[in-house]
Amino acid sequence: QQQQQQQQNVDMPEMGGINHALLSRQKELLRSIYQRIVTLPMLGLDGLWKEYEVFERAQSEQLAAALIEEYLPKYQHARSVYLERNRVYSTHELRMGRLATLPVDYDFVDLDGNIKKGVDEEEYAEKMRDEIGLLTKWKRRCAYERTNPERLTGSDLTGRIRQYYKDAACCFLRHIEIWHEWSSWELLNTGGSGDTGGVAASGAPKKRNVDLAVGVLQLGQKHVPDSAFLAYSNAKILEEYHDSESNRAGGVVAPGNKAIKVMMDYCARAGNTLGYILLQSLVRKYQGVNEARAVFSEARRNLSKRSGDGIETIDGIGMGNHKQKQNVESQDSDGVIGQSVQNESASKMVMNRSAFTESNVGKVPKIIENESSFTNNHNGRITWHLYASHATIEHRVNNSPNVAARVYELGLKKHRSFLSTPQYILQYSNLLLELNDEENLRALLTRAISACEEENENEFDDAAPSESKKLAARRELQRPLWDTMLRFETILAARTSDFTQVQAIEARRHKALYGPNVENVAGGGINDDIHIGAQKTSISETLIRSDGYETSSRIVNGLSRLVDSLEIAGILGQDSFSSTLVAFSSFNPGSIWKDDGCSGQSDASYRRRKLYEQEMTSFEKVSMKSTSIIPGIAGTAVSTGRLSSAKERLAQSAALNPNTSVMAAVQGSPEWLRGMLMLLPATIRNYRGKAPPHMIEMALAALRDNDLPASRPMDTPASTEMRNGGAIKRIRSNTNGDYSSDEDDMSNLTGGYGSQFRARQKARLAKTI
C-alpha cells in the first residue's frame, strides 16, 4: 500500500504545477515508438519520419541532430525495402483474402486423367495458368523474405518466414508443394536456434529442425490424406535422421522401422500403387526378400482393377517354351512370386498388423494366415508400375531375372491394358534381351503391337475431329515400341537373310504412326494437297483409293521411309532433333502427360501442374524462336521494294531493341503523355531516345495557344546565281573546304557533296524522262 501511494503521488501532478517525471516517461515512450516505427517498411513511412524529426527538434536541437543521424540510415533502408518489396509482390496480386479451394484440375479432369466431357478446354487452360501464376507469386514472396531484407535476427527471421508459410498454406491448403517447401525449409533452416543455426557441426539438421519438418508434413497429410509424396517425404526424414539419432543414443528401434510405419499407415489410409511400391522398397531394404514379396501380394489383394482389365488365358501366346510357365500358374493362386510355399494353408499369407511395431523390434515379421495388416479403405487401382517395380527388385536386387520375367508375364495375364502400355512392354523387352530370349521377345512385341493397332482403330472410329491432337499424341507415345520392334527384326534379318518380315513391320509402323489420315501421298509437302474432280476430293484420297495407301506412300515418301529405317536400326544413328520436332508438333499443352492412376489425386494434380508449366514454357520458347527467324524481326528491314535509308534502318532497329533509358523516361512522364511518347520515333544514336517530357509539353502548349496558318508556307527557291556564286564558296571557306551534309535540301543556301549528288541525280532523271 505504501508503494501504491508513492506511485500515485508521482503520477498525480502537483497543485498548480507539472509532473515532470510523468512527462519525461511519456516522451521516452513516444520516442521509442517513433524509433521503432521508422525502421519498419510500410506505407506512409516518409510522413512518420517527418513527424519524428519535428518531435526530436521540439525537445532538443543537439539531441535531435545525434538521434536523426543515427536513425536516418535505418529509415532509408526501411524505405528501400518497402519499395523493393512492392516490386517483388503486392497484397493485391497475392489475393490475401482467397479461400483455400481444391486444385483447378479437380473440376475438369476425372479420376482416369481424362478431361471430362462438355468441358471448355480454353477455360481449363486459362484457370491452370492463373493458378500456376498465383502459386509462383506466393513462392516468390517466401523466397524473397528468406533473403532477410530487413536484417532481422535469427529467431525473428525464423518466426517471420514461418508465418509467411502459414499464410501460403491457408490459401493453398490442398496443394502439396506448399507443404513440402515449408517442411524442407524447417529441416534446412540455419537461423532457427539463435546464432548457432539449425544445422549441427556435422552438417546434419538438429533434432528440433527434424521434429518441426516432420510436424509440418504430418499436418499436410492431415489436410491432404491421399498424397503419397508427402507420406514418403515424411518417411525419408524419419529414415535418415530419427533412426540415426536412435542408433547413436543406443536405442532399440530397428533401422527404418518408423519410416515403414509411416508408409503402412498411408497404405491403410489411402492405399494406391505408388504407396505400395514405396513401402515395398523400404521393406526390402530393412526386412528382407520374403517380406517385400508379401507387400506385393497384399497390394494385389487390396487394390482394385480397372474396368477393362479382364482375366485372359495366355496359353501358347507369348510364352513359347518358357521354363517357368508351370511355376507362374502354380504360384498365381497365392499371389507371391518366387516365394517357397510349404503347404496349401499358406496361400493367403500376408504381413501381420504388428509386424513393424516397436514392440517387435528386431524380429522378423511374422506371416500368419488369413489376416491382413491393412484396412479395406483403398481408393487406388493397380497399374503397371506395381508389377514393373516388383520385377525390377527381383531382377536387380534379388538377382532373380527368371522370377522377374514371371512377374511381367503375370501382369500381362491379369491385366489386359498392360499389353497396350508401351512403358511396361519396353521394360519387359529389355529383360528378355538380357536373357537372350528371342522367341518370347518376338512374341511379346507382336502381341503388344497388335493390341496397339486394335486400340488405335477403335479410338479413331469413335474420336471427334477436335480430338485429333490427342490421337496424334497417343501415336507418338507408341513410337518407341514400334522402333524397338523394327530394330529387333532388322537384327534378326541380318542373320537369316529374310527381309520380308522387316518390310512388313516397317509398313505397319508407318501406317500406325502416320496413316492415310495424316500423311500426304500427293507430293509429300505440308498443306499443299489440292482437291480435284467432281467430288472435290484431294489428290491423296484419290491415289489411296486407286493405288492403295502403301503403294502411294512408297512412291512419294519411299526415300524418307528408307532413311527413317536406317536411323532406327542404328546404321545412321537416330536423329533425335528431328524426332523431337515430329513429336512436339503433335502435342498441345496438357496432352503430353496424362494421369495413369499410379498415385493419389493430389499427387496427380501436382504432376499435372508441374508438367503443364514446363509445357507452356517450352511452347513459349519455341514460339519466340520461330518468331525471331521471320524476316524483318531479327533486326533486318522488311522488304518494301526499295533500299531503306540509314535513318529508317536505325529507327527500325531502335523499335525492335528499345533503349532502357527511353523506357525509364516514358514511365517517369505523366500518364496522359505516355501514349504519345511511345508513338514518337527513337534512334540508337540519340542517347535520350526521345525529347524530354518538358519540351514536349512546351511544344504542345505552343500548338494549343497559337493558331496554325490556313495553308502551308511555300519554300522560296534560291537563284542559280546564288547557288553557284560566292555564298557557297564562303560556306566552304568557313569549313576549310570539307563541308558535306546529307541532310541539306536543294532549296537552302548551303552546298556540299550531298547537294551536288542530288543535282546530278535530278539531271539524270530529267534526261530519262
C-alpha positions in Angstrom: 0.0 0.0 0.0 2.8 2.4 0.7 4.3 1.7 -2.7 1.0 2.3 -4.4 0.6 5.5 -2.5 4.0 6.7 -3.6 3.3 5.8 -7.2 0.0 7.8 -7.1 1.9 10.7 -5.7 4.4 10.6 -8.5 1.7 10.2 -11.2 -0.6 12.9 -9.9 0.5 16.4 -10.8 1.1 18.8 -8.1 -1.4 21.6 -7.5 -0.6 24.4 -9.8 2.4 22.6 -11.4 3.6 20.0 -14.0 4.6 16.4 -13.2 8.0 16.4 -14.9 8.6 12.7 -14.1 5.4 11.6 -15.9 6.1 13.9 -18.8 9.6 12.6 -19.2 8.4 9.0 -19.2 5.8 9.8 -21.8 8.5 11.4 -24.0 10.8 8.4 -23.7 7.9 6.1 -24.6 6.9 8.2 -27.6 10.5 8.4 -28.7 10.9 4.6 -28.5 7.7 4.1 -30.5 8.9 6.6 -33.2 12.3 5.0 -33.4 10.8 1.5 -33.8 8.2 2.6 -36.3 10.5 4.5 -38.7 12.5 1.3 -39.2 9.5 -0.7 -40.4 8.9 -0.9 -44.2 5.4 0.3 -44.6 3.1 2.8 -46.3 3.4 6.4 -45.1 6.9 6.0 -43.8 8.0 9.4 -45.1 5.3 11.2 -43.2 6.2 9.3 -40.0 9.9 10.3 -40.4 9.0 13.9 -40.8 6.8 13.8 -37.6 9.7 12.1 -35.8 12.1 14.9 -36.9 9.7 17.6 -35.7 9.2 15.7 -32.4 13.0 15.5 -31.7 13.7 19.1 -32.7 11.0 20.2 -30.4 12.8 18.6 -27.5 16.4 19.5 -28.1 18.3 20.5 -31.2 21.6 18.9 -30.1 20.0 15.6 -29.1 17.8 15.7 -32.3 20.8 16.0 -34.5 22.5 13.0 -32.9 19.4 10.8 -33.0 18.4 11.8 -36.5 21.9 11.0 -37.7 21.7 7.6 -36.0 18.3 6.6 -37.4 18.4 8.1 -40.8 20.2 5.1 -42.4 17.7 2.8 -40.8 14.8 4.8 -42.2 16.4 4.9 -45.6 16.9 1.1 -45.6 13.3 0.5 -44.5 12.1 2.8 -47.3 14.2 1.0 -49.9 12.9 -2.4 -48.6 9.3 -1.2 -48.8 9.8 -0.1 -52.4 11.7 -3.3 -53.3 9.0 -5.4 -51.7 6.3 -3.7 -53.7 8.2 -4.6 -56.9 8.5 -8.3 -55.8 4.9 -8.8 -54.7 1.8 -6.9 -53.6 -1.1 -8.0 -51.4 -3.4 -7.3 -54.4 -1.5 -9.8 -56.6 -1.4 -12.4 -53.8 -5.2 -12.2 -53.2 -4.8 -12.4 -49.5 -8.5 -13.0 -48.8 -8.6 -16.0 -51.1 -10.2 -19.1 -49.6 -8.5 -22.5 -49.7 -10.0 -24.4 -52.6 -9.3 -27.6 -54.4 -6.8 -27.5 -57.3 -8.3 -26.3 -60.6 -7.9 -29.6 -62.4 -10.2 -31.4 -60.0 -13.2 -29.9 -61.8 -12.0 -30.6 -65.3 -10.3 -34.0 -65.1 -11.7 -37.3 -64.0 -10.1 -40.0 -61.9 -8.7 -41.6 -65.1 -6.8 -38.5 -66.1 -9.1 -37.7 -69.0 -10.8 -34.3 -69.5 -14.4 -34.5 -68.7 -17.0 -34.3 -71.5 -18.5 -30.9 -72.1 -15.6 -29.1 -70.5 -14.3 -25.9 -72.2 -10.6 -26.6 -72.7 -9.8 -22.9 -73.1 -11.3 -22.2 -69.7 -9.4 -25.1 -68.2 -6.1 -23.8 -69.7 -6.8 -20.3 -68.5 -7.6 -21.3 -65.0 -4.5 -23.6 -64.9 -2.3 -20.6 -66.0 -3.9 -18.4 -63.4 -3.4 -20.9 -60.6 0.2 -21.6 -61.5 0.9 -17.9 -61.7 -0.6 -17.3 -58.3 1.3 -20.2 -56.8 4.5 -18.7 -58.2 3.8 -15.4 -56.6 3.3 -16.9 -53.2 6.5 -18.9 -53.6 8.4 -15.8 -54.7 7.1 -14.0 -51.6 8.5 -16.7 -49.3 11.8 -16.8 -51.3 12.2 -13.0 -51.1 11.6 -12.9 -47.3 14.2 -15.7 -46.8 16.8 -13.3 -48.1 16.3 -11.3 -44.9 15.9 -7.8 -46.5 15.1 -6.3 -43.1 18.3 -7.7 -41.5 16.4 -9.4 -38.7 18.0 -11.7 -36.1 17.9 -15.4 -36.5 14.9 -16.0 -34.2 12.9 -13.1 -35.6 13.6 -14.2 -39.2 12.5 -17.7 -38.4 9.3 -16.6 -37.0 8.6 -14.2 -39.9 9.3 -16.9 -42.6 7.2 -19.4 -40.7 4.3 -17.0 -40.6 4.6 -16.5 -44.4 4.5 -20.2 -45.0 1.4 -20.4 -42.7 -0.2 -17.7 -44.9 0.6 -19.7 -48.0 -0.8 -22.9 -46.5 -4.0 -21.1 -45.6 -4.6 -20.1 -49.2 -3.3 -23.3 -50.8 -4.3 -25.9 -48.2 -4.8 -28.7 -50.8 -1.6 -28.0 -52.8 1.1 -30.4 -51.7 4.0 -28.3 -53.0 3.4 -25.6 -50.3 3.6 -28.2 -47.5 6.7 -29.8 -48.9 8.5 -26.5 -49.4 7.6 -25.4 -45.8 8.9 -28.7 -44.5 12.1 -28.5 -46.4 12.7 -25.0 -45.1 12.1 -26.2 -41.5 14.5 -29.0 -42.0 17.3 -27.0 -43.5 16.7 -23.7 -41.6 20.0 -22.3 -40.4 18.6 -19.5 -38.3 16.1 -21.3 -36.1 18.2 -21.6 -32.9 19.7 -18.3 -32.3 23.2 -17.8 -33.5 24.1 -21.4 -33.8 21.6 -22.1 -36.5 19.6 -25.2 -37.2 22.4 -27.3 -38.5 24.8 -29.2 -36.3 28.5 -29.2 -36.6 28.4 -32.5 -38.5 26.2 -30.8 -41.2 23.1 -32.7 -40.3 19.9 -30.8 -39.2 19.3 -30.6 -35.5 16.7 -32.7 -33.8 14.4 -29.7 -33.3 14.5 -28.9 -37.0 13.7 -32.6 -37.8 10.8 -32.5 -35.4 9.4 -29.3 -37.0 9.8 -30.7 -40.5 8.0 -33.9 -39.6 5.3 -31.9 -37.8 4.7 -29.9 -41.0 4.4 -33.0 -43.1 2.1 -34.6 -40.7 -0.1 -31.6 -40.7 0.0 -31.6 -44.5 -1.1 -35.3 -44.6 -4.0 -34.5 -42.3 -5.3 -32.0 -44.8 -4.2 -33.9 -47.9 -4.6 -37.6 -46.8 -4.2 -39.1 -50.3 -0.7 -37.7 -51.1 1.9 -40.4 -51.3 4.6 -37.7 -51.9 4.1 -36.1 -48.5 4.0 -39.5 -46.8 7.2 -40.7 -48.5 8.9 -37.4 -47.7 8.0 -37.9 -44.0 9.3 -41.5 -44.2 12.6 -40.3 -45.7 13.2 -37.8 -43.0 12.5 -40.4 -40.3 14.7 -42.9 -42.0 17.6 -40.6 -42.4 17.6 -38.6 -39.1 15.4 -40.2 -36.4 16.8 -43.7 -36.9 20.3 -42.4 -36.9 19.6 -40.5 -33.7 18.2 -43.6 -32.1 21.2 -45.7 -33.1 23.6 -43.1 -31.7 21.7 -42.9 -28.5 21.8 -46.7 -28.1 18.1 -47.2 -28.6 16.4 -50.4 -29.6 14.4 -49.1 -32.5 15.2 -51.1 -35.6 16.5 -49.2 -38.6 13.8 -48.0 -40.9 11.0 -49.1 -38.6 9.4 -45.6 -38.2 9.7 -45.0 -41.9 8.0 -48.3 -42.7 5.2 -47.5 -40.2 4.5 -44.1 -41.9 4.1 -45.8 -45.3 2.0 -48.6 -43.8 -0.3 -46.0 -42.2 -0.6 -44.3 -45.6 -1.5 -47.5 -47.4 -4.1 -48.2 -44.7 -5.5 -44.7 -45.1 -5.5 -44.2 -48.9 -3.5 -47.0 -50.5 -2.6 -46.8 -54.1 0.0 -48.3 -56.4 2.7 -45.7 -55.6 2.2 -46.1 -51.8 2.7 -49.9 -52.0 5.8 -49.5 -54.3 7.5 -47.2 -51.8 6.5 -49.4 -48.9 7.9 -52.5 -50.7 11.2 -50.7 -51.3 11.6 -49.9 -47.6 10.6 -53.3 -46.5 13.1 -55.0 -48.9 15.8 -52.7 -47.7 15.3 -53.3 -43.9 13.3 -56.6 -43.6 14.2 -59.0 -46.4 13.0 -60.7 -49.6 10.0 -62.6 -48.3 8.5 -59.6 -46.6 8.9 -57.5 -49.7 7.1 -60.2 -51.8 4.4 -60.2 -49.2 3.8 -56.5 -49.7 3.4 -57.1 -53.4 0.9 -59.8 -52.7 -1.0 -57.5 -50.3 -1.2 -54.8 -52.9 -2.7 -57.1 -55.5 -5.3 -58.2 -53.0 -6.3 -54.7 -51.8 -6.1 -52.6 -54.9 -8.9 -52.8 -57.4 -8.6 -53.5 -61.1 -9.6 -51.2 -64.0 -12.9 -51.9 -65.6 -11.2 -53.1 -68.9 -8.7 -55.4 -67.2 -10.3 -58.9 -67.6 -8.5 -62.2 -67.0 -7.3 -63.7 -70.2 -5.7 -67.0 -70.9 -2.2 -66.9 -72.2 -1.7 -70.5 -73.2 0.5 -70.6 -76.3 0.6 -66.8 -76.6 3.9 -65.1 -75.8 5.1 -67.8 -73.5 6.8 -70.0 -76.1 8.9 -72.7 -74.3 9.3 -70.6 -71.2 10.8 -72.7 -68.5 8.9 -71.1 -65.7 5.4 -71.3 -67.2 4.3 -74.0 -64.7 5.6 -72.0 -61.8 3.7 -69.0 -62.9 0.4 -70.9 -63.0 1.1 -72.6 -59.7 2.2 -69.5 -57.8 -0.5 -67.2 -59.2 -3.1 -68.5 -56.8 -1.2 -67.3 -53.7 0.0 -64.1 -55.4 3.5 -64.3 -54.0 6.0 -64.6 -56.8 9.2 -66.6 -56.1 8.2 -67.4 -52.6 8.5 -71.0 -51.4 5.2 -72.4 -50.3 5.3 -75.3 -47.9 1.6 -76.0 -47.5 -1.7 -75.1 -49.1 -2.8 -73.1 -46.0 -0.1 -70.6 -46.7 -1.7 -69.5 -49.9 -3.3 -66.5 -48.0 -0.2 -65.4 -46.2 0.3 -61.7 -45.7 2.1 -59.4 -43.3 0.8 -59.2 -39.7 -0.5 -55.9 -38.5 2.1 -55.8 -35.7 4.9 -56.9 -37.9 6.6 -53.5 -37.9 5.6 -52.1 -34.5 8.1 -51.0 -31.8 7.1 -54.0 -29.7 8.5 -56.3 -32.3 11.8 -54.5 -32.9 14.5 -56.7 -34.3 12.1 -59.6 -35.0 11.3 -60.9 -38.4 7.7 -60.0 -39.3 5.5 -63.0 -38.7 3.4 -64.1 -41.5 0.1 -65.5 -40.4 -2.8 -67.0 -42.2 -5.9 -65.1 -43.5 -5.1 -61.8 -41.7 -4.5 -58.5 -43.4 -2.3 -55.7 -41.9 -4.3 -53.0 -43.7 -7.9 -51.9 -43.7 -10.1 -52.1 -46.8 -10.2 -48.3 -47.2 -8.3 -48.2 -50.5 -9.0 -45.8 -53.3 -6.3 -46.7 -55.7 -6.2 -49.2 -58.6 -3.5 -51.5 -59.8 -1.3 -50.0 -62.5 1.6 -51.4 -64.5 4.0 -49.7 -62.1 3.4 -52.2 -59.4 4.5 -55.2 -61.5 7.4 -53.3 -63.1 8.7 -52.2 -59.8 8.5 -55.6 -58.2 10.1 -57.2 -61.3 13.0 -54.7 -61.1 13.5 -55.6 -57.4 13.6 -59.3 -58.3 16.0 -58.7 -61.2 18.4 -56.1 -59.8 18.2 -56.5 -56.0 17.4 -60.2 -55.6 19.4 -61.3 -58.7 16.5 -63.4 -59.9 15.8 -62.5 -63.6 13.7 -65.5 -64.2 11.4 -64.6 -61.4 11.2 -61.1 -62.8 10.1 -62.5 -66.1 7.3 -64.4 -64.4 6.2 -61.2 -62.7 6.0 -59.4 -66.0 4.0 -62.2 -67.6 1.7 -62.4 -64.6 0.9 -58.7 -65.1 0.0 -59.4 -68.8 -2.2 -62.3 -67.8 -4.1 -60.4 -65.1 -4.4 -57.0 -66.7 -5.4 -56.7 -70.4 -4.5 -53.0 -70.6 -0.8 -53.7 -69.8 -0.4 -55.2 -73.3 -1.0 -51.8 -74.9 1.1 -49.9 -72.5 4.5 -49.1 -74.2 6.4 -48.4 -71.0 5.5 -51.8 -69.5 6.3 -53.7 -72.7 9.6 -51.9 -73.2 10.8 -52.8 -69.7 9.8 -56.4 -70.2 11.6 -56.4 -73.6 14.8 -55.2 -72.1 14.7 -58.0 -69.6 14.1 -60.6 -72.4 17.0 -59.1 -74.3 19.3 -59.6 -71.3 18.1 -63.2 -71.0 18.7 -63.6 -74.8 15.2 -65.0 -75.1 14.5 -64.0 -78.8 11.4 -66.2 -79.2 9.5 -64.8 -76.3 10.7 -61.3 -77.2 9.3 -61.5 -80.7 6.0 -63.0 -79.4 5.7 -60.2 -76.8 6.3 -57.4 -79.3 3.9 -59.0 -81.8 1.2 -59.2 -79.2 1.8 -55.6 -78.0 1.8 -54.1 -81.5 -1.4 -56.0 -82.4 -3.1 -54.6 -79.2 -1.9 -51.0 -80.0 -3.2 -51.3 -83.6 -6.6 -52.5 -82.4 -6.8 -49.8 -79.8 -5.9 -47.1 -82.3 -8.5 -48.3 -84.7 -11.2 -48.3 -82.1 -10.3 -44.8 -80.8 -10.1 -43.4 -84.3 -13.5 -44.6 -85.2 -15.1 -43.1 -82.1 -12.9 -39.9 -82.0 -14.3 -36.5 -82.8 -12.5 -34.1 -85.2 -11.4 -31.9 -82.2 -9.5 -34.9 -80.7 -7.0 -35.3 -83.5 -4.3 -33.8 -81.3 -4.9 -36.4 -78.6 -4.8 -39.2 -81.1 -1.5 -37.9 -82.5 0.0 -37.6 -79.0 -1.0 -41.2 -78.3 0.7 -42.4 -81.5 3.8 -40.6 -80.6 3.8 -42.4 -77.2 3.7 -45.7 -79.1 6.7 -44.7 -81.3 9.4 -46.3 -79.0 7.5 -49.6 -79.1 7.4 -49.7 -82.9 11.1 -48.6 -83.1 12.1 -51.5 -80.8 10.2 -54.0 -82.9 11.7 -52.7 -86.2 15.2 -52.7 -84.7 14.8 -56.2 -83.4 13.6 -57.6 -86.7 16.4 -55.8 -88.6 19.0 -57.5 -86.4 17.4 -60.9 -86.9 17.1 -60.4 -90.6 20.8 -59.8 -90.9 21.3 -63.4 -89.6 18.6 -65.1 -91.6 18.8 -63.0 -94.8 15.0 -62.8 -94.8 13.8 -59.2 -95.1 10.2 -59.8 -95.7 9.4 -59.6 -92.0 11.3 -56.3 -91.8 9.3 -54.8 -94.6 6.1 -55.9 -93.2 6.9 -54.4 -89.8 8.1 -51.2 -91.4 4.8 -50.9 -93.3 2.7 -51.5 -90.2 4.8 -49.0 -88.2 4.4 -46.3 -90.8 0.7 -46.8 -91.1 0.3 -46.7 -87.3 2.4 -43.6 -86.7 1.2 -41.6 -89.8 -1.5 -43.4 -91.7 -3.7 -42.2 -94.6 -5.4 -39.6 -92.5 -2.1 -37.8 -91.7 0.4 -38.4 -94.4 0.3 -36.5 -97.7 0.9 -39.0 -100.5 0.3 -36.4 -103.3 3.6 -34.5 -103.0 4.9 -35.1 -99.5 4.6 -31.4 -98.7 2.8 -29.6 -96.0 -0.8 -28.4 -96.7 -0.2 -28.5 -100.5 -2.9 -31.1 -101.4 -5.4 -29.8 -103.9 -9.0 -31.0 -104.3 -9.9 -32.3 -107.7 -12.7 -34.0 -109.6 -16.5 -33.5 -109.3 -16.5 -34.7 -105.7 -13.7 -32.2 -104.9 -11.6 -34.9 -103.1 -7.9 -34.4 -102.5 -5.3 -35.9 -104.7 -4.1 -38.0 -101.7 -7.5 -39.5 -101.2 -7.9 -40.3 -104.9 -4.5 -42.0 -105.0 -5.2 -44.0 -101.9 -8.5 -45.3 -103.3 -6.9 -46.2 -106.7 -3.4 -47.5 -105.7 -3.7 -48.2 -102.0 -2.0 -46.4 -99.1 1.1 -48.4 -99.0 1.9 -48.1 -102.7 1.2 -44.4 -102.8 3.3 -43.8 -99.7 6.3 -45.7 -101.0 6.2 -43.9 -104.4 6.2 -40.4 -102.8 7.9 -40.9 -99.4 9.9 -44.0 -100.1 13.3 -42.3 -99.6 12.2 -40.7 -96.4 11.0 -44.0 -95.1 14.3 -45.7 -96.0 16.3 -43.1 -94.1 14.0 -43.4 -91.2 14.5 -47.2 -91.1 18.3 -46.8 -91.2 18.2 -44.4 -88.3 16.1 -46.7 -86.2 18.4 -49.6 -87.0 21.3 -47.6 -85.7 23.2 -47.6 -89.0 22.9 -43.8 -89.5 22.1 -43.0 -85.8 18.9 -41.7 -84.5 18.3 -38.1 -85.4 17.0 -37.0 -82.0 16.3 -33.4 -83.0 14.1 -34.4 -86.0 12.2 -37.0 -84.0 11.7 -34.4 -81.2 10.2 -32.0 -83.7 7.9 -34.6 -85.1 6.7 -35.5 -81.6 6.4 -31.9 -80.5 4.4 -30.9 -83.5 1.6 -33.3 -82.5 1.3 -32.0 -78.9 -0.7 -29.3 -77.4 -0.4 -28.0 -73.8 -1.8 -30.6 -71.4 -1.6 -33.6 -73.8 2.0 -34.7 -73.2 1.2 -36.3 -69.8 -1.9 -37.9 -68.5 -2.6 -39.3 -65.1 -2.0 -43.0 -65.1 -3.7 -43.6 -61.7 -0.5 -44.7 -60.0 -0.7 -42.2 -57.1 -3.4 -40.2 -55.4 -5.4 -37.4 -56.9 -3.5 -34.7 -55.1 -0.2 -36.2 -56.4 -1.5 -36.4 -59.9 -2.7 -32.8 -59.6 0.8 -31.6 -58.7 2.4 -33.6 -61.5 -0.2 -32.1 -63.9 0.6 -28.5 -62.8 4.4 -29.1 -62.9 4.3 -30.6 -66.4 1.8 -28.1 -67.7 4.1 -25.3 -66.6 7.0 -27.0 -68.3 4.9 -27.4 -71.5 3.9 -23.8 -71.5 7.5 -22.7 -71.1 8.6 -24.9 -73.9 5.9 -23.7 -76.2 6.7 -20.1 -75.4 10.4 -20.7 -76.2 9.6 -22.4 -79.5 7.2 -19.6 -80.3 9.9 -17.0 -79.6 12.5 -18.9 -81.7 10.1 -19.2 -84.6 9.3 -15.5 -84.4 12.9 -14.5 -84.3 13.6 -16.0 -87.8 10.8 -14.2 -89.6 12.3 -11.6 -92.0 12.1 -8.2 -90.6 12.0 -9.3 -87.0 15.6 -10.1 -86.2 16.9 -6.6 -86.9 16.5 -6.7 -90.7 14.3 -4.3 -92.6 11.2 -5.7 -94.2 11.5 -5.8 -98.0 9.4 -2.9 -99.4 10.8 -2.8 -103.0 13.4 -0.2 -102.2 16.5 0.2 -100.1 15.9 1.7 -96.7 17.9 4.8 -95.7 20.3 4.8 -92.7 17.8 6.7 -90.6 15.0 4.2 -91.4 17.2 1.3 -90.5 18.2 2.9 -87.2 14.5 3.6 -86.4 13.6 0.0 -87.1 16.4 -1.3 -85.0 15.6 1.1 -82.2 11.9 -0.1 -82.3 13.0 -3.7 -82.1 15.5 -3.1 -79.4 14.1 -0.4 -77.1 16.5 1.6 -75.0 16.1 1.1 -71.3 16.7 4.8 -70.7 14.0 5.7 -73.1 11.5 3.3 -71.4 12.5 4.8 -68.0 11.9 8.3 -69.3 8.5 7.3 -70.6 7.5 5.6 -67.4 8.5 8.7 -65.5 6.4 11.1 -67.6 2.8 12.0 -66.9 0.3 9.2 -67.7 -1.6 11.3 -70.2 1.6 11.8 -72.2 2.9 8.2 -72.3 0.8 7.2 -75.3 2.2 10.0 -77.5 5.8 9.3 -76.3 5.5 5.7 -77.3 4.4 6.8 -80.8 7.4 9.1 -81.4 10.4 7.6 -83.3 13.6 6.9 -81.5 17.1 6.2 -82.8 20.0 4.4 -81.3 22.3 7.4 -81.8 20.2 9.5 -79.7 21.1 8.7 -76.1 17.9 10.0 -74.6 15.9 8.4 -77.4 13.1 11.0 -77.4 12.6 14.6 -76.5 12.4 15.3 -72.8 8.8 15.5 -71.4 9.0 19.2 -70.5 10.0 20.1 -74.1 7.1 18.1 -75.4 4.7 19.8 -73.0 6.0 23.2 -74.1 5.6 22.3 -77.8 2.0 21.1 -77.2 1.2 24.2 -75.2 2.5 26.4 -78.1 0.5 24.4 -80.6 -2.6 24.8 -78.4 -2.2 28.5 -77.8 -1.3 29.6 -81.4 -3.4 29.2 -84.5 -1.9 27.3 -87.4 -1.9 29.1 -90.8 -4.6 28.2 -93.2 -2.1 27.0 -95.9 1.4 25.7 -95.6 4.0 28.4 -96.5 5.9 27.7 -99.7 9.7 27.5 -99.6 11.4 30.2 -101.6 13.9 28.6 -104.0 17.3 30.1 -104.2 18.5 31.5 -107.6 21.0 29.7 -109.7 23.3 32.6 -109.4 23.4 32.5 -105.6 23.6 28.7 -105.6 26.7 28.8 -107.9 28.0 32.1 -106.6 30.1 33.3 -103.7 27.6 32.2 -100.9 28.6 28.6 -101.3 32.2 29.5 -101.6 32.0 31.4 -98.4 30.4 28.5 -96.6 33.1 26.1 -97.9 35.8 28.5 -96.9 34.4 28.7 -93.4 34.5 24.9 -93.1 38.0 24.5 -94.6 36.6 23.1 -97.8 35.4 19.8 -96.4 31.8 20.6 -95.8 29.3 17.9 -96.7 25.8 17.4 -95.5 23.4 14.6 -96.4 20.5 16.3 -94.7 20.5 19.6 -96.7 17.8 20.2 -99.2 18.4 21.8 -102.6 16.3 24.8 -101.6 18.6 26.1 -98.9 21.7 28.3 -99.3 24.2 25.7 -98.3 26.3 23.4 -100.5 28.4 20.3 -100.3 28.8 16.9 -101.8 25.2 16.0 -100.8 23.8 18.8 -102.8 25.9 18.1 -105.8 24.9 14.4 -105.8 21.2 15.4 -105.7 21.7 17.8 -108.5 23.3 15.1 -110.7 20.5 12.7 -109.8 17.8 15.2 -110.8 19.6 15.9 -114.1 19.9 12.2 -114.9 16.2 11.7 -114.2 15.3 14.6 -116.4 17.2 13.1 -119.3 15.5 9.8 -119.0 12.1 11.4 -119.0 
